[in-house]
């Protein structure tokens, strides 16, 4: 009987490993996809170029000799800088919302896949071991199979997830 159930232990471990790898990859993607989609606009790029040229011009001007021109240019630089900061702030807020949304969607998809997996294989014992091994906890460990001495899928998935998170990914 152990030979028949051994493939289920490996199958479940590979499933947990695969799901964890996919989830980590999707979490990484959820952070860079919104950044890729929300790049600075051409207007912002023009403002950045204009700001650089004004700063270069200001570096040339002597504050002692041409104070009025220097201050006027400084005010323009400050105004353009404030506009750029506001635009960047709103873009970063939008990116943050999109990142949280994508992360939530990926979590819901992973949850749905886990539920389908658990429902499909809920009555299949992963491994059948001697009854006295888990005597006080056999009902928890064998849930939902109901077979005394069996290791149930939820317990095995939690165990595999801990192994994968501690030693592999």
C-alpha positions in Angstrom: 0.0 0.0 0.0 2.9 2.4 0.7 4.1 1.9 -2.9 0.7 3.0 -4.2 0.7 6.2 -2.1 4.3 7.2 -2.5 3.6 8.9 -5.9 0.9 11.0 -4.1 3.5 12.3 -1.6 5.9 13.3 -4.4 3.0 14.8 -6.4 1.9 16.9 -3.5 5.4 18.1 -2.8 6.0 19.0 -6.4 2.7 20.8 -6.5 3.6 22.9 -3.4 7.0 23.6 -4.8 5.6 24.6 -8.2 2.8 26.8 -6.6 5.3 28.5 -4.3 7.7 29.2 -7.3 4.8 30.5 -9.4 3.6 32.7 -6.5 7.0 34.2 -5.8 7.4 34.9 -9.6 4.0 36.6 -9.8 4.7 38.7 -6.7 7.9 39.9 -8.3 6.0 40.6 -11.5 3.3 42.5 -9.6 5.9 45.0 -8.5 7.6 45.7 -11.9 4.6 45.5 -14.3 2.9 48.7 -13.0 6.3 50.5 -13.1 6.7 49.4 -16.7 3.1 50.6 -17.6 3.4 54.0 -15.8 6.5 55.6 -17.1 6.9 59.3 -17.0 5.0 61.0 -19.8 6.6 63.1 -22.6 5.4 66.3 -20.8 7.2 65.2 -17.7 10.3 64.3 -19.7 10.2 67.8 -21.3 9.9 69.4 -17.8 12.9 67.3 -16.6 15.0 68.5 -19.6 13.9 72.1 -19.1 14.8 71.8 -15.4 18.3 70.5 -16.3 18.9 73.3 -18.8 17.7 76.0 -16.2 20.0 74.5 -13.6 22.9 74.6 -16.0 22.1 78.2 -16.8 21.8 79.0 -13.1 25.3 77.5 -12.5 26.7 79.9 -15.1 25.1 83.1 -13.6 26.9 84.8 -10.8 24.5 85.6 -7.9 26.5 88.7 -6.8 26.6 90.2 -10.3 23.1 89.3 -11.7 21.1 88.8 -8.5 17.6 89.6 -10.1 18.2 87.2 -13.0 19.5 84.5 -10.6 16.5 84.8 -8.3 14.0 84.8 -11.2 15.6 81.6 -12.6 15.6 80.1 -9.1 11.8 80.7 -8.8 11.2 79.0 -12.2 13.4 76.1 -11.1 11.4 75.7 -7.9 8.1 75.9 -9.7 9.1 73.2 -12.3 10.5 71.1 -9.5 7.3 71.3 -7.5 5.2 70.3 -10.5 7.5 67.3 -11.2 7.3 66.2 -7.6 3.5 66.4 -7.7 3.3 64.4 -10.9 5.7 61.8 -9.6 3.8 61.5 -6.3 0.5 60.9 -8.2 2.2 58.4 -10.5 3.7 56.5 -7.5 0.3 56.4 -5.8 -1.2 54.9 -9.0 1.6 52.4 -9.2 1.1 51.4 -5.5 -2.7 50.9 -6.1 -1.9 48.7 -9.2 0.7 46.7 -7.3 -1.7 46.0 -4.4 -4.5 45.0 -6.9 -2.2 42.7 -8.8 -1.0 41.1 -5.6 -4.6 40.6 -4.5 -5.6 39.0 -7.8 -2.6 36.7 -7.7 -3.4 35.7 -4.1 -7.0 34.9 -5.0 -5.9 32.8 -8.0 -3.5 30.8 -5.8 -6.2 30.4 -3.2 -8.6 29.1 -5.9 -6.0 26.6 -7.2 -5.4 25.4 -3.7 -9.1 24.9 -3.0 -9.5 23.0 -6.2 -6.5 20.8 -5.4 -7.8 20.1 -1.9 -11.3 19.3 -3.0 -10.1 17.0 -5.7 -7.8 15.0 -3.5 -9.5 15.4 -0.1 -10.3 11.8 0.5 -7.0 10.4 -0.7 -4.6 9.6 2.2 -1.1 10.7 1.4 0.6 8.0 3.4 -0.8 5.2 5.6 1.3 4.7 8.7 0.8 2.4 11.8 -2.1 3.6 14.0 -0.2 4.2 17.3 2.3 6.6 15.7 0.0 9.6 15.9 -2.3 8.3 18.7 -3.3 11.6 20.3 -3.4 13.7 17.1 -4.5 11.1 14.5 -7.8 12.9 13.8 -6.1 16.2 13.0 -3.3 14.7 10.9 -5.6 12.4 9.0 -8.3 15.1 8.3 -10.3 14.9 6.0 -9.7 11.2 5.1 -11.0 9.9 8.4 -8.6 6.9 8.2 -6.7 6.4 11.4 -3.0 6.4 10.8 -3.2 8.2 7.5 -1.7 11.6 6.7 -4.3 13.9 5.1 -3.7 16.3 2.3 -4.0 19.5 4.3 -1.5 18.4 6.9 0.9 17.2 4.2 0.6 20.5 2.2 1.4 22.5 5.3 4.4 20.3 6.0 5.6 20.5 2.4 5.1 24.3 2.4 7.2 24.6 5.5 10.0 22.4 4.1 10.0 24.4 0.8 9.9 27.8 2.5 12.7 26.8 5.0 15.1 25.0 2.7 14.4 25.6 -1.0 12.7 28.9 -1.8 
